[in-house]
Amino acid sequence: MAAMLTRDVLKSYLADMPAGHVFDLTYGQFAGLFPPGEPDPFARAALRAFARECGCDVVQDIAEARYELRKRRD
């Protein structure tokens, strides 16, 4: 059974992720972490703020129904 993705789990993973790497966050995962999910502008803003705290940029891939959280190179 797969572990449930929580904000704490994601934050821990992103903290350990090397610069330049990407974490793919599906729209389903996004909705679970930042309800109600896509296309809510407040959920999107919450994701962007969360990613910024974790040192990541957010890129939306509409065709693939996901967000890419890219670890910044400081």
Secondary structure, DSSP 8 states (H G I E B T S, - for coil): ------HHHHHHHHHHS-TT-EEEEEHHHHHHHSTT-TT-HHHHHHHHHHHHHTTEEEEEETTTTEEEEEE---
